């Protein structure tokens, strides 16, 4: 408890976007819910190691990659090669930006270890969380099928149109933009989550 918190500085754009969706007039959108906001290219120590921040938008407005030694923690930008890449249809997402972010990650040395945020275990295989730049270049199913920006954007957009929204996205985002804090209690002492009924119109839901 008490450890300082940090996030990429574009989180302020996410806060502004979702504040409007939730009509949270009193929500601060300056990132002050975190102790530090990281700019693209900024470095910070992790013990004796130096970490570097790469702004990696596309999945969201604020996605970042942390490069630490021979490893990169790529958020949801890339998945394991047999599953492909992240969706880009959340508010603020963009498949063209996602392509650019992926290319920046794949410009790291081939032996850079890439650690992903999720794994969907296609075919029922065992969970995996690590690949390399070389493996992603060679066998990522989306990048092999769509090796340029135009084809990738088309593939990504077509696939995203078939995906249901995560069931708890509207529940979770109002906590995320508060730095993981629940809403403050209202005058009856209870905390409430808001569910805007006309946001993400046209999206598929499970």
C-alpha positions as CSV (number, residue, x, y, z in Angstrom):
1,X,0.0,0.0,0.0
2,X,1.1,3.5,-0.6
3,X,3.2,2.9,-3.7
4,X,3.1,5.8,-6.2
5,X,1.0,5.2,-9.3
6,X,1.8,6.3,-12.9
7,X,0.2,6.0,-16.3
8,X,0.7,7.4,-19.8
9,X,-0.2,11.1,-20.1
10,X,-2.8,10.6,-22.8
11,X,-5.1,9.2,-20.1
12,X,-6.4,12.7,-19.9
13,X,-8.0,12.3,-23.3
14,X,-9.6,9.1,-22.1
15,X,-10.9,10.9,-19.0
16,X,-12.4,13.7,-21.1
17,X,-14.1,11.3,-23.5
18,X,-15.7,9.1,-20.9
19,X,-16.5,12.0,-18.5
20,X,-18.9,13.2,-21.2
21,X,-20.4,9.7,-21.8
22,X,-21.1,9.4,-18.0
23,X,-22.0,13.0,-17.5
24,X,-19.5,13.2,-14.6
25,X,-19.3,17.0,-14.4
26,X,-17.0,17.0,-11.4
27,X,-14.5,14.5,-12.6
28,X,-11.0,16.0,-12.9
29,X,-9.6,15.2,-16.4
30,X,-6.0,16.3,-15.7
31,X,-4.7,12.9,-14.7
32,X,-4.4,14.0,-11.0
33,X,-5.7,10.6,-9.9
34,X,-2.2,9.3,-10.5
35,X,1.1,10.4,-9.0
36,X,2.9,10.7,-12.3
37,X,2.0,10.9,-16.0
38,X,4.5,9.5,-18.4
39,X,5.2,11.2,-21.8
40,X,6.3,9.3,-24.9
41,X,10.0,8.6,-24.7
42,X,10.3,9.3,-21.0
43,X,12.4,7.0,-18.8
44,X,12.1,5.9,-15.2
45,X,14.0,3.5,-13.0
46,X,12.8,0.0,-12.0
47,X,15.3,-1.0,-9.4
48,X,18.6,-0.8,-11.3
49,X,17.0,-1.0,-14.7
50,X,15.8,1.9,-16.9
51,X,12.4,1.7,-18.4
52,X,11.3,3.6,-21.4
53,X,7.8,4.6,-22.3
54,X,6.4,4.2,-25.9
55,X,3.1,5.8,-26.7
56,X,1.2,3.0,-28.5
57,X,-2.3,4.2,-29.4
58,X,-4.8,2.3,-31.4
59,X,-6.5,-0.1,-29.0
60,X,-7.2,2.9,-26.9
61,X,-6.3,6.6,-26.9
62,X,-3.8,6.1,-24.1
63,X,-2.2,2.7,-24.6
64,X,1.5,2.6,-23.8
65,X,4.4,0.0,-24.1
66,X,7.0,-0.2,-21.4
67,X,10.5,-1.2,-22.7
68,X,12.7,-2.6,-19.9
69,X,16.0,-4.1,-20.8
70,X,15.4,-6.9,-23.3
71,X,11.6,-7.0,-22.6
72,X,8.6,-4.9,-23.7
73,X,5.3,-5.0,-22.0
74,X,2.9,-4.2,-24.8
75,X,-0.5,-3.8,-23.0
76,X,-3.2,-5.1,-25.4
77,X,-1.5,-4.0,-28.6
78,X,-0.3,-7.5,-29.6
79,X,-1.5,-10.9,-28.5
80,X,0.2,-14.2,-28.9
81,X,1.0,-14.8,-32.6
82,X,-1.7,-17.4,-33.0
83,X,-4.4,-14.9,-31.9
84,X,-3.2,-11.7,-33.6
85,X,-3.8,-8.2,-32.5
86,X,-6.0,-6.1,-30.3
87,X,-9.4,-4.7,-31.3
88,X,-9.5,-1.0,-32.2
89,X,-13.2,-0.3,-32.0
90,X,-13.5,1.0,-28.5
91,X,-14.2,4.8,-28.2
92,X,-10.9,6.5,-29.2
93,X,-9.5,3.4,-30.8
94,X,-8.2,3.5,-34.4
95,X,-6.9,0.6,-36.5
96,X,-4.5,2.8,-38.5
97,X,-3.0,4.0,-35.3
98,X,-2.8,0.4,-34.0
99,X,-0.8,-0.5,-37.1
100,X,1.6,2.3,-36.5
101,X,2.1,1.3,-32.9
102,X,2.7,-2.3,-33.8
103,X,5.3,-1.3,-36.3
104,X,7.1,0.7,-33.6
105,X,7.1,-2.3,-31.3
106,X,8.4,-4.6,-34.1
107,X,11.2,-2.2,-34.8
108,X,12.7,-3.2,-31.5
109,X,15.5,-5.9,-31.7
110,X,14.3,-9.3,-32.9
111,X,15.2,-11.0,-29.6
112,X,13.1,-8.5,-27.5
113,X,10.7,-10.4,-25.3
114,X,7.1,-9.2,-25.6
115,X,4.8,-9.7,-22.7
116,X,1.0,-9.4,-23.4
117,X,-1.8,-8.4,-21.2
118,X,-4.3,-11.1,-22.2
119,X,-4.3,-14.5,-23.8
120,X,-7.4,-16.2,-25.3
121,X,-5.8,-19.7,-25.8
122,X,-7.1,-20.5,-29.3
123,X,-7.7,-24.2,-29.8
124,X,-7.7,-24.8,-26.0
125,X,-3.9,-24.5,-25.8
126,X,-2.2,-23.7,-22.5
127,X,-2.0,-20.1,-21.5
128,X,1.0,-18.1,-22.9
129,X,2.2,-14.6,-22.2
130,X,5.6,-14.2,-23.8
131,X,6.7,-14.1,-27.4
132,X,9.5,-12.2,-29.2
133,X,9.6,-9.5,-31.9
134,X,11.0,-12.1,-34.3
135,X,8.1,-14.5,-33.6
136,X,5.5,-11.8,-34.1
137,X,7.0,-10.7,-37.4
138,X,7.2,-14.3,-38.6
139,X,3.8,-15.7,-37.5
140,X,1.3,-13.2,-36.1
141,X,-1.8,-14.3,-37.9
142,X,-3.1,-10.8,-38.6
143,X,0.2,-9.3,-39.7
144,X,0.9,-12.3,-42.0
145,X,-2.5,-11.9,-43.6
146,X,-2.4,-8.1,-43.8
147,X,1.2,-7.0,-44.2
148,X,0.5,-3.3,-44.9
149,X,-1.5,-0.6,-43.2
150,X,-4.4,-0.5,-45.6
151,X,-5.0,-4.3,-45.5
152,X,-4.5,-4.4,-41.8
153,X,-7.0,-1.7,-41.1
154,X,-9.6,-3.4,-43.3
155,X,-9.0,-6.8,-41.6
156,X,-9.1,-5.2,-38.2
157,X,-12.2,-3.2,-38.8
158,X,-14.1,-6.1,-40.4
159,X,-13.2,-8.4,-37.5
160,X,-14.1,-5.8,-34.9
161,X,-17.5,-5.4,-36.4
162,X,-18.2,-9.0,-35.4
163,X,-17.0,-8.8,-31.8
164,X,-19.4,-8.2,-28.9
165,X,-18.5,-5.5,-26.4
166,X,-17.0,-6.7,-23.1
167,X,-19.9,-7.2,-20.7
168,X,-18.5,-4.9,-18.0
169,X,-17.0,-2.2,-20.2
170,X,-19.5,0.5,-19.0
171,X,-19.1,-0.6,-15.4
172,X,-15.3,-0.6,-15.5
173,X,-14.4,2.5,-17.4
174,X,-15.9,4.8,-14.8
175,X,-13.6,3.2,-12.2
176,X,-10.6,3.2,-14.6
177,X,-10.8,6.9,-15.3
178,X,-10.7,7.5,-11.5
179,X,-7.4,5.7,-11.2
180,X,-9.0,2.6,-9.9
181,X,-11.1,4.3,-7.3
182,X,-14.8,3.7,-6.8
183,X,-17.2,6.7,-7.0
184,X,-17.5,8.8,-3.9
185,X,-20.6,8.0,-1.7
186,X,-23.7,10.1,-2.4
187,X,-25.7,11.8,0.2
188,X,-27.3,8.6,1.3
189,X,-23.9,7.0,2.0
190,X,-24.1,4.6,-1.0
191,X,-21.8,4.4,-4.0
192,X,-23.3,4.1,-7.5
193,X,-22.0,3.0,-10.9
194,X,-23.7,4.7,-13.8
195,X,-24.8,2.8,-16.9
196,X,-25.5,5.2,-19.8
197,X,-28.1,3.4,-21.9
198,X,-27.4,5.1,-25.2
199,X,-23.6,4.9,-25.4
200,X,-21.9,2.6,-27.9
201,X,-25.0,2.5,-30.1
202,X,-24.8,-0.2,-32.7
203,X,-22.3,-2.3,-30.8
204,X,-23.0,-6.0,-30.4
205,X,-23.5,-7.2,-26.8
206,X,-23.4,-10.8,-25.6
